[in-house]
């Protein structure tokens, strides 16, 4: 998928494509965390396994709608910043 560059027995680096994909996944994760905690009233400590599945399963379209539904939150329940991404429709 060309997300990382690596040399045998050397360091591993994200490619530009890898960085973009990592940021997309982090954004999705944080938006879904906000939804599960604020809307469904789950505890942040209870949602780890669900978040791990959902961050890879939701389309950009659904994440964009969810982000809008939540009023474009600025931080996740853990206090980490949610960066604005240009997600596909």
N, CA, C and O atoms as CSV, one atom per row, in Angstrom:
chain,resi,resn,atom,element,x,y,z
A,1,UNK,N,N,0.819,-1.201,0.000
A,1,UNK,CA,C,0.000,0.000,0.000
A,1,UNK,C,C,0.865,1.268,0.000
A,1,UNK,O,O,0.352,2.379,-0.137
A,2,UNK,N,N,2.160,1.088,0.153
A,2,UNK,CA,C,3.112,2.214,0.111
A,2,UNK,C,C,2.837,3.253,1.202
A,2,UNK,O,O,2.881,4.458,0.956
A,3,UNK,N,N,2.553,2.758,2.415
A,3,UNK,CA,C,2.296,3.645,3.537
A,3,UNK,C,C,3.557,3.910,4.358
A,3,UNK,O,O,3.648,4.913,5.066
A,4,UNK,N,N,4.527,3.003,4.255
A,4,UNK,CA,C,5.779,3.164,4.987
A,4,UNK,C,C,6.967,2.850,4.080
A,4,UNK,O,O,6.846,2.156,3.071
A,5,UNK,N,N,8.117,3.389,4.480
A,5,UNK,CA,C,9.380,3.057,3.843
A,5,UNK,C,C,10.262,2.415,4.898
A,5,UNK,O,O,10.316,2.872,6.039
A,6,UNK,N,N,10.945,1.364,4.512
A,6,UNK,CA,C,11.807,0.684,5.466
A,6,UNK,C,C,13.004,0.091,4.741
A,6,UNK,O,O,12.913,-0.335,3.589
A,7,UNK,N,N,14.125,0.076,5.446
A,7,UNK,CA,C,15.325,-0.597,4.955
A,7,UNK,C,C,15.568,-1.778,5.884
A,7,UNK,O,O,15.263,-1.703,7.074
A,8,UNK,N,N,16.117,-2.872,5.348
A,8,UNK,CA,C,16.381,-4.021,6.218
A,8,UNK,C,C,17.230,-3.597,7.424
A,8,UNK,O,O,18.276,-2.965,7.276
A,9,UNK,N,N,16.765,-3.952,8.591
A,9,UNK,CA,C,17.434,-3.654,9.868
A,9,UNK,C,C,17.586,-2.155,10.120
A,9,UNK,O,O,18.440,-1.746,10.907
A,10,UNK,N,N,16.780,-1.347,9.472
A,10,UNK,CA,C,16.854,0.097,9.643
A,10,UNK,C,C,15.559,0.668,10.185
A,10,UNK,O,O,14.663,-0.060,10.613
A,11,UNK,N,N,15.487,1.952,10.156
A,11,UNK,CA,C,14.298,2.648,10.632
A,11,UNK,C,C,13.145,2.492,9.659
A,11,UNK,O,O,13.332,2.192,8.480
A,12,UNK,N,N,11.955,2.704,10.183
A,12,UNK,CA,C,10.744,2.672,9.388
A,12,UNK,C,C,10.157,4.077,9.412
A,12,UNK,O,O,10.068,4.704,10.468
A,13,UNK,N,N,9.757,4.566,8.240
A,13,UNK,CA,C,9.208,5.911,8.121
A,13,UNK,C,C,7.890,5.859,7.364
A,13,UNK,O,O,7.716,5.059,6.444
A,14,UNK,N,N,6.958,6.730,7.768
A,14,UNK,CA,C,5.727,6.875,7.000
A,14,UNK,C,C,6.027,7.625,5.706
A,14,UNK,O,O,6.835,8.553,5.685
A,15,UNK,N,N,5.368,7.211,4.638
A,15,UNK,CA,C,5.396,7.981,3.392
A,15,UNK,C,C,4.355,9.101,3.549
A,15,UNK,O,O,3.613,9.125,4.531
A,16,UNK,N,N,4.303,10.008,2.599
A,16,UNK,CA,C,3.284,11.058,2.633
A,16,UNK,C,C,1.886,10.427,2.650
A,16,UNK,O,O,0.995,10.888,3.364
A,17,UNK,N,N,1.713,9.380,1.862
A,17,UNK,CA,C,0.436,8.662,1.838
A,17,UNK,C,C,0.150,8.020,3.194
A,17,UNK,O,O,-0.994,8.008,3.647
A,18,UNK,N,N,1.181,7.492,3.839
A,18,UNK,CA,C,1.038,6.872,5.155
A,18,UNK,C,C,0.645,7.878,6.228
A,18,UNK,O,O,-0.188,7.590,7.088
A,19,UNK,N,N,1.250,9.057,6.171
A,19,UNK,CA,C,0.920,10.116,7.132
A,19,UNK,C,C,-0.534,10.546,6.954
A,19,UNK,O,O,-1.258,10.731,7.932
A,20,UNK,N,N,-0.952,10.701,5.712
A,20,UNK,CA,C,-2.335,11.105,5.431
A,20,UNK,C,C,-3.314,10.060,5.956
A,20,UNK,O,O,-4.333,10.410,6.551
A,21,UNK,N,N,-3.017,8.792,5.743
A,21,UNK,CA,C,-3.895,7.716,6.206
A,21,UNK,C,C,-3.912,7.646,7.738
A,21,UNK,O,O,-4.970,7.442,8.334
A,22,UNK,N,N,-2.769,7.812,8.365
A,22,UNK,CA,C,-2.709,7.797,9.829
A,22,UNK,C,C,-3.534,8.939,10.414
A,22,UNK,O,O,-4.257,8.745,11.391
A,23,UNK,N,N,-3.430,10.112,9.829
A,23,UNK,CA,C,-4.213,11.257,10.302
A,23,UNK,C,C,-5.705,11.028,10.129
A,23,UNK,O,O,-6.503,11.421,10.979
A,24,UNK,N,N,-6.081,10.389,9.024
A,24,UNK,CA,C,-7.492,10.090,8.776
A,24,UNK,C,C,-8.023,9.132,9.843
A,24,UNK,O,O,-9.123,9.325,10.360
A,25,UNK,N,N,-7.250,8.113,10.167
A,25,UNK,CA,C,-7.669,7.129,11.163
A,25,UNK,C,C,-7.763,7.772,12.550
A,25,UNK,O,O,-8.709,7.509,13.292
A,26,UNK,N,N,-6.792,8.607,12.898
A,26,UNK,CA,C,-6.818,9.288,14.200
A,26,UNK,C,C,-8.032,10.210,14.290
A,26,UNK,O,O,-8.706,10.256,15.319
A,27,UNK,N,N,-8.309,10.940,13.218
A,27,UNK,CA,C,-9.478,11.824,13.193
A,27,UNK,C,C,-10.754,11.018,13.402
A,27,UNK,O,O,-11.598,11.380,14.221
A,28,UNK,N,N,-10.887,9.935,12.666
A,28,UNK,CA,C,-12.058,9.072,12.788
A,28,UNK,C,C,-12.188,8.557,14.210
A,28,UNK,O,O,-13.271,8.603,14.793
A,29,UNK,N,N,-11.107,8.074,14.762
A,29,UNK,CA,C,-11.107,7.529,16.120
A,29,UNK,C,C,-11.623,8.557,17.124
A,29,UNK,O,O,-12.474,8.251,17.959
A,30,UNK,N,N,-11.103,9.766,17.033
A,30,UNK,CA,C,-11.466,10.785,18.012
A,30,UNK,C,C,-12.911,11.249,17.867
A,30,UNK,O,O,-13.587,11.496,18.866
A,31,UNK,N,N,-13.383,11.365,16.641
A,31,UNK,CA,C,-14.784,11.756,16.427
A,31,UNK,C,C,-15.716,10.663,16.961
A,31,UNK,O,O,-16.719,10.968,17.607
A,32,UNK,N,N,-15.397,9.413,16.699
A,32,UNK,CA,C,-16.230,8.308,17.177
A,32,UNK,C,C,-16.180,8.233,18.707
A,32,UNK,O,O,-17.192,7.933,19.341
A,33,UNK,N,N,-15.032,8.497,19.297
A,33,UNK,CA,C,-14.945,8.531,20.766
A,33,UNK,C,C,-15.905,9.569,21.339
A,33,UNK,O,O,-16.613,9.306,22.311
A,34,UNK,N,N,-15.921,10.748,20.726
A,34,UNK,CA,C,-16.837,11.801,21.191
A,34,UNK,C,C,-18.271,11.304,21.099
A,34,UNK,O,O,-19.044,11.482,22.040
A,35,UNK,N,N,-18.640,10.686,19.987
A,35,UNK,CA,C,-20.000,10.181,19.812
A,35,UNK,C,C,-20.359,9.151,20.881
A,35,UNK,O,O,-21.415,9.247,21.506
A,36,UNK,N,N,-19.500,8.184,21.087
A,36,UNK,CA,C,-19.805,7.120,22.043
A,36,UNK,C,C,-19.917,7.646,23.470
A,36,UNK,O,O,-20.751,7.178,24.244
A,37,UNK,N,N,-19.084,8.610,23.814
A,37,UNK,CA,C,-19.092,9.147,25.180
A,37,UNK,C,C,-20.222,10.157,25.382
A,37,UNK,O,O,-20.962,10.074,26.362
A,38,UNK,N,N,-20.355,11.106,24.460
A,38,UNK,CA,C,-21.359,12.169,24.652
A,38,UNK,C,C,-22.774,11.732,24.295
A,38,UNK,O,O,-23.721,12.030,25.023
A,39,UNK,N,N,-22.919,11.032,23.185
A,39,UNK,CA,C,-24.266,10.665,22.728
A,39,UNK,C,C,-24.769,9.366,23.333
A,39,UNK,O,O,-25.941,9.258,23.694
A,40,UNK,N,N,-23.894,8.386,23.443
A,40,UNK,CA,C,-24.317,7.086,23.971
A,40,UNK,C,C,-23.999,6.914,25.452
A,40,UNK,O,O,-24.343,5.898,26.055
A,41,UNK,N,N,-23.340,7.913,26.029
A,41,UNK,CA,C,-23.050,7.947,27.475
A,41,UNK,C,C,-22.210,6.761,27.952
A,41,UNK,O,O,-22.387,6.280,29.071
A,42,UNK,N,N,-21.293,6.293,27.097
A,42,UNK,CA,C,-20.367,5.247,27.505
A,42,UNK,C,C,-19.152,5.897,28.162
A,42,UNK,O,O,-18.822,7.047,27.874
A,43,UNK,N,N,-18.504,5.166,29.028
A,43,UNK,CA,C,-17.307,5.674,29.693
A,43,UNK,C,C,-16.113,5.522,28.753
A,43,UNK,O,O,-16.006,4.515,28.053
A,44,UNK,N,N,-15.209,6.517,28.729
A,44,UNK,CA,C,-14.027,6.407,27.870
A,44,UNK,C,C,-13.248,5.107,28.094
A,44,UNK,O,O,-12.667,4.555,27.160
A,45,UNK,N,N,-13.242,4.631,29.325
A,45,UNK,CA,C,-12.506,3.403,29.638
A,45,UNK,C,C,-13.185,2.148,29.081
A,45,UNK,O,O,-12.569,1.083,29.046
A,46,UNK,N,N,-14.441,2.256,28.647
A,46,UNK,CA,C,-15.196,1.095,28.158
A,46,UNK,C,C,-15.170,0.927,26.642
A,46,UNK,O,O,-15.639,-0.092,26.136
A,47,UNK,N,N,-14.641,1.892,25.912
A,47,UNK,CA,C,-14.863,1.895,24.467
A,47,UNK,C,C,-13.656,1.507,23.614
A,47,UNK,O,O,-13.745,1.540,22.387
A,48,UNK,N,N,-12.552,1.148,24.218
A,48,UNK,CA,C,-11.324,0.889,23.455
A,48,UNK,C,C,-11.526,-0.136,22.340
A,48,UNK,O,O,-11.179,0.132,21.190
A,49,UNK,N,N,-12.072,-1.284,22.657
A,49,UNK,CA,C,-12.233,-2.344,21.643
A,49,UNK,C,C,-13.180,-1.925,20.528
A,49,UNK,O,O,-12.938,-2.220,19.358
A,50,UNK,N,N,-14.255,-1.240,20.889
A,50,UNK,CA,C,-15.212,-0.776,19.884
A,50,UNK,C,C,-14.578,0.264,18.964
A,50,UNK,O,O,-14.761,0.225,17.747
A,51,UNK,N,N,-13.839,1.183,19.551
A,51,UNK,CA,C,-13.173,2.231,18.766
A,51,UNK,C,C,-12.208,1.612,17.762
A,51,UNK,O,O,-12.149,2.032,16.607
A,52,UNK,N,N,-11.461,0.622,18.205
A,52,UNK,CA,C,-10.472,-0.003,17.319
A,52,UNK,C,C,-11.140,-0.593,16.077
A,52,UNK,O,O,-10.586,-0.517,14.980
A,53,UNK,N,N,-12.297,-1.166,16.238
A,53,UNK,CA,C,-13.027,-1.728,15.100
A,53,UNK,C,C,-13.612,-0.613,14.234
A,53,UNK,O,O,-13.450,-0.618,13.013
A,54,UNK,N,N,-14.288,0.335,14.870
A,54,UNK,CA,C,-14.987,1.382,14.125
A,54,UNK,C,C,-14.064,2.325,13.366
A,54,UNK,O,O,-14.423,2.797,12.287
A,55,UNK,N,N,-12.890,2.607,13.904
A,55,UNK,CA,C,-11.995,3.548,13.227
A,55,UNK,C,C,-11.549,3.042,11.856
A,55,UNK,O,O,-11.131,3.826,11.004
A,56,UNK,N,N,-11.639,1.740,11.651
A,56,UNK,CA,C,-11.256,1.154,10.366
A,56,UNK,C,C,-12.460,0.797,9.498
A,56,UNK,O,O,-12.312,0.519,8.308
A,57,UNK,N,N,-13.643,0.805,10.092
A,57,UNK,CA,C,-14.827,0.334,9.383
A,57,UNK,C,C,-15.683,1.444,8.771
A,57,UNK,O,O,-16.384,1.217,7.786
A,58,UNK,N,N,-15.627,2.640,9.352
A,58,UNK,CA,C,-16.511,3.705,8.887
A,58,UNK,C,C,-15.956,4.410,7.655
A,58,UNK,O,O,-14.752,4.643,7.546
A,59,UNK,N,N,-16.839,4.741,6.743
A,59,UNK,CA,C,-16.442,5.474,5.541
A,59,UNK,C,C,-16.202,6.939,5.889
A,59,UNK,O,O,-16.685,7.430,6.909
A,60,UNK,N,N,-15.458,7.628,5.040
A,60,UNK,CA,C,-15.233,9.059,5.224
A,60,UNK,C,C,-16.561,9.809,5.227
A,60,UNK,O,O,-16.720,10.787,5.958
A,61,UNK,N,N,-17.506,9.362,4.423
A,61,UNK,CA,C,-18.831,9.995,4.352
A,61,UNK,C,C,-19.524,9.948,5.707
A,61,UNK,O,O,-20.074,10.951,6.159
A,62,UNK,N,N,-19.499,8.791,6.353
A,62,UNK,CA,C,-20.144,8.636,7.662
A,62,UNK,C,C,-19.412,9.457,8.720
A,62,UNK,O,O,-20.054,10.091,9.558
A,63,UNK,N,N,-18.104,9.456,8.696
A,63,UNK,CA,C,-17.329,10.226,9.679
A,63,UNK,C,C,-17.594,11.717,9.511
A,63,UNK,O,O,-17.717,12.446,10.495
A,64,UNK,N,N,-17.680,12.159,8.282
A,64,UNK,CA,C,-17.963,13.566,8.012
A,64,UNK,C,C,-19.335,13.948,8.572
A,64,UNK,O,O,-19.478,15.005,9.187
A,65,UNK,N,N,-20.328,13.111,8.368
A,65,UNK,CA,C,-21.677,13.365,8.887
A,65,UNK,C,C,-21.705,13.335,10.415
A,65,UNK,O,O,-22.361,14.155,11.058
A,66,UNK,N,N,-20.981,12.372,10.976
A,66,UNK,CA,C,-20.912,12.247,12.423
A,66,UNK,C,C,-20.240,13.477,13.037
A,66,UNK,O,O,-20.696,14.004,14.052
A,67,UNK,N,N,-19.170,13.919,12.420
A,67,UNK,CA,C,-18.454,15.119,12.865
A,67,UNK,C,C,-19.398,16.324,12.856
A,67,UNK,O,O,-19.422,17.107,13.804
A,68,UNK,N,N,-20.168,16.464,11.785
A,68,UNK,CA,C,-21.135,17.557,11.669
A,68,UNK,C,C,-22.237,17.424,12.716
A,68,UNK,O,O,-22.604,18.408,13.358
A,69,UNK,N,N,-22.763,16.222,12.890
A,69,UNK,CA,C,-23.811,15.950,13.880
A,69,UNK,C,C,-23.367,16.356,15.278
A,69,UNK,O,O,-24.167,16.853,16.071
A,70,UNK,N,N,-22.096,16.144,15.576
A,70,UNK,CA,C,-21.550,16.455,16.900
A,70,UNK,C,C,-21.144,17.917,17.047
A,70,UNK,O,O,-20.695,18.336,18.114
A,71,UNK,N,N,-21.302,18.697,15.973
A,71,UNK,CA,C,-20.936,20.112,16.039
A,71,UNK,C,C,-19.449,20.355,15.873
A,71,UNK,O,O,-18.921,21.348,16.373
A,72,UNK,N,N,-18.777,19.470,15.182
A,72,UNK,CA,C,-17.338,19.576,14.917
A,72,UNK,C,C,-16.538,19.755,16.207
A,72,UNK,O,O,-15.943,20.808,16.436
A,73,UNK,N,N,-16.529,18.715,17.047
A,73,UNK,CA,C,-15.812,18.823,18.321
A,73,UNK,C,C,-14.329,19.120,18.109
A,73,UNK,O,O,-13.736,18.694,17.118
A,74,UNK,N,N,-13.750,19.841,19.034
A,74,UNK,CA,C,-12.339,20.247,18.941
A,74,UNK,C,C,-11.404,19.300,19.680
A,74,UNK,O,O,-10.219,19.213,19.358
A,75,UNK,N,N,-11.949,18.576,20.692
A,75,UNK,CA,C,-11.124,17.633,21.460
A,75,UNK,C,C,-11.907,16.349,21.707
A,75,UNK,O,O,-13.137,16.353,21.738
A,76,UNK,N,N,-11.181,15.260,21.880
A,76,UNK,CA,C,-11.792,13.973,22.194
A,76,UNK,C,C,-11.988,13.877,23.706
A,76,UNK,O,O,-11.541,14.758,24.439
A,77,UNK,N,N,-12.649,12.822,24.183
A,77,UNK,CA,C,-12.874,12.676,25.624
A,77,UNK,C,C,-11.581,12.612,26.451
A,77,UNK,O,O,-11.607,12.840,27.660
A,78,UNK,N,N,-10.470,12.307,25.810
A,78,UNK,CA,C,-9.186,12.242,26.513
A,78,UNK,C,C,-8.445,13.575,26.470
A,78,UNK,O,O,-7.330,13.691,26.978
A,79,UNK,N,N,-9.082,14.593,25.852
A,79,UNK,CA,C,-8.481,15.917,25.789
A,79,UNK,C,C,-7.534,16.133,24.623
A,79,UNK,O,O,-6.859,17.160,24.561
A,80,UNK,N,N,-7.471,15.183,23.693
A,80,UNK,CA,C,-6.589,15.323,22.530
A,80,UNK,C,C,-7.297,16.079,21.413
A,80,UNK,O,O,-8.488,15.888,21.171
A,81,UNK,N,N,-6.549,16.934,20.744
A,81,UNK,CA,C,-7.104,17.783,19.693
A,81,UNK,C,C,-7.603,16.955,18.511
A,81,UNK,O,O,-6.965,15.985,18.100
A,82,UNK,N,N,-8.750,17.356,17.975
A,82,UNK,CA,C,-9.295,16.742,16.760
A,82,UNK,C,C,-9.013,17.711,15.623
A,82,UNK,O,O,-9.601,18.790,15.554
A,83,UNK,N,N,-8.119,17.324,14.741
A,83,UNK,CA,C,-7.741,18.169,13.615
A,83,UNK,C,C,-8.788,18.078,12.515
A,83,UNK,O,O,-9.400,17.029,12.316
A,84,UNK,N,N,-8.986,19.162,11.814
A,84,UNK,CA,C,-9.920,19.199,10.691
A,84,UNK,C,C,-9.241,18.543,9.500
A,84,UNK,O,O,-8.104,18.875,9.165
A,85,UNK,N,N,-9.930,17.625,8.870
A,85,UNK,CA,C,-9.405,16.936,7.685
A,85,UNK,C,C,-10.348,17.156,6.519
A,85,UNK,O,O,-11.554,17.314,6.706
A,86,UNK,N,N,-9.800,17.165,5.327
A,86,UNK,CA,C,-10.617,17.221,4.126
A,86,UNK,C,C,-11.006,15.818,3.732
A,86,UNK,O,O,-10.338,15.200,2.903
A,87,UNK,N,N,-12.076,15.300,4.312
A,87,UNK,CA,C,-12.510,13.930,4.021
A,87,UNK,C,C,-13.328,13.899,2.740
A,87,UNK,O,O,-14.004,14.864,2.382
A,88,UNK,N,N,-13.245,12.752,2.059
A,88,UNK,CA,C,-14.047,12.550,0.854
A,88,UNK,C,C,-15.517,12.495,1.220
A,88,UNK,O,O,-15.870,12.154,2.348
A,89,UNK,N,N,-16.375,12.831,0.266
A,89,UNK,CA,C,-17.823,12.772,0.504
A,89,UNK,C,C,-18.289,11.349,0.529
A,89,UNK,O,O,-19.479,11.093,0.716
